[in-house]
Amino acid sequence: MRIAVTGAFGFSGKYISQRLLALRHEVITLTNLPQRANPFGGSIEAFPYNFSEPHELERSLRGVDALINTYWVRFDNPPHFTFAQALTNSKVLFDAAKRAGVGRVVHISITNPDRKSHLPYFRGKAELEDYLKQTGISYAILRRFN
């Protein structure tokens, strides 16, 4: 299978990618830093997120059987990264995946996402899960503990 892993050069994405490569899948990654040193050598091709150019993001995802999404931000850090921007970007990503014909999205979420939470991290994760469910793409949501 051809599998896209967001953030394959980061912590969670790195371990997911290592396992997929060991299983002999073709892996690509979407990253904010495509020029970053690639710990996988030539085994994983890197593409920029291109949230501001959804057609480019879609092009990167063409031919992908599954998208494993680890993308999010850990802390609100305006103006660079915010939960609101992560939510918007993730929706762009899921829409691009749908247009590209990605067969399945595996979304890494968080324990206890809740639209009514007073914490924007949990509220955003819940909204994103709901959004993914409405895309019509086959999906799995993995909730992890931090």
C-alpha positions in Angstrom: 0.0 0.0 0.0 1.0 3.6 -0.5 0.5 5.4 2.9 0.9 9.0 3.8 1.9 9.7 7.4 1.7 13.3 8.5 4.9 14.3 10.4 6.9 11.1 9.7 10.0 13.0 10.9 8.4 13.8 14.3 7.9 11.6 17.4 4.7 9.6 16.7 5.0 9.7 12.9 8.5 8.4 13.0 7.5 5.2 14.8 4.4 4.7 12.7 6.5 5.1 9.5 9.2 2.7 10.7 6.6 0.0 11.3 5.0 0.6 7.9 8.4 0.5 6.1 9.2 -2.8 7.9 5.9 -4.2 6.6 7.1 -3.1 3.1 4.6 -0.4 2.5 5.4 2.7 0.4 5.4 5.7 2.8 5.3 9.4 2.0 5.0 12.2 4.5 3.5 15.6 4.7 5.5 18.1 6.8 6.0 21.8 7.5 9.7 21.3 6.9 10.2 19.2 3.7 13.8 20.4 3.5 14.6 19.0 7.0 17.1 16.1 7.2 15.2 12.9 6.4 16.0 10.2 9.0 14.7 7.6 6.5 17.1 8.6 3.7 15.4 8.0 0.4 12.8 5.6 1.8 10.2 8.3 2.5 9.4 11.2 0.1 8.5 14.4 1.8 5.9 16.9 0.6 5.0 20.3 2.1 1.6 20.6 3.8 0.5 23.4 1.5 -2.6 24.2 3.5 -2.9 27.5 1.7 -2.8 25.7 -1.7 -5.3 22.8 -1.3 -4.8 21.7 -4.9 -1.1 21.1 -4.2 -2.0 19.2 -1.0 -4.4 17.1 -3.1 -1.8 16.4 -5.7 0.6 15.1 -3.0 -2.1 12.7 -1.8 -3.1 11.3 -5.2 -2.5 7.5 -5.3 -2.4 7.2 -1.5 -4.4 4.3 -0.1 -4.4 5.5 3.5 -3.6 8.7 5.3 -2.4 8.4 8.9 -2.9 11.8 10.5 -0.9 12.8 13.5 -1.1 16.6 12.6 -2.1 18.9 15.5 -0.4 21.5 17.7 0.5 20.7 21.3 0.2 24.2 22.6 -1.5 27.4 21.5 1.3 29.7 20.4 -0.1 32.7 18.6 0.5 33.9 16.0 2.6 30.9 14.8 0.4 27.9 15.8 -3.0 27.9 17.4 -5.6 25.2 18.0 -8.0 27.1 15.7 -5.4 27.1 12.9 -4.7 23.4 13.4 -8.4 22.7 13.1 -8.7 24.7 9.9 -5.6 23.1 8.5 -6.8 19.6 9.4 -10.1 20.2 7.6 -8.2 21.3 4.5 -6.2 18.1 4.8 -9.2 15.9 5.0 -11.0 17.7 2.1 -7.8 17.3 0.0 -7.7 13.6 0.9 -11.2 13.1 -0.2 -10.7 14.9 -3.5 -7.5 12.9 -4.1 -9.4 9.6 -3.6 -7.6 8.5 -0.4 -9.3 5.2 0.6 -9.1 5.6 4.4 -8.0 8.1 7.0 -6.6 6.9 10.3 -6.8 9.9 12.6 -4.8 10.1 15.8 -6.9 12.0 18.3 -6.8 12.4 22.1 -8.6 10.8 25.1 -11.9 12.5 25.9 -12.3 15.0 23.1 -15.4 17.1 24.0 -17.1 19.9 22.1 -18.3 21.3 25.4 -14.8 21.4 27.0 -13.5 24.7 28.3 -10.1 23.7 26.9 -9.7 24.5 23.2 -7.4 21.5 22.7 -10.1 19.0 23.6 -12.8 21.1 21.9 -10.9 21.3 18.7 -10.1 17.6 18.6 -13.8 16.8 19.1 -14.8 19.1 16.3 -12.2 17.6 14.0 -13.4 14.0 14.8 -17.0 15.1 13.9 -15.7 16.7 10.7 -13.9 13.6 9.6 -17.0 11.5 10.2 -19.0 13.8 7.8 -16.5 13.7 4.9 -17.7 10.3 3.6 -14.1 8.9 3.7 -13.6 5.6 5.4 -12.0 6.4 8.7 -10.7 5.1 12.0 -10.1 7.4 15.0 -7.4 6.4 17.5 -7.6 8.1 20.8 -4.3 8.3 22.7 -3.2 9.2 26.1 -0.6 11.9 26.7 
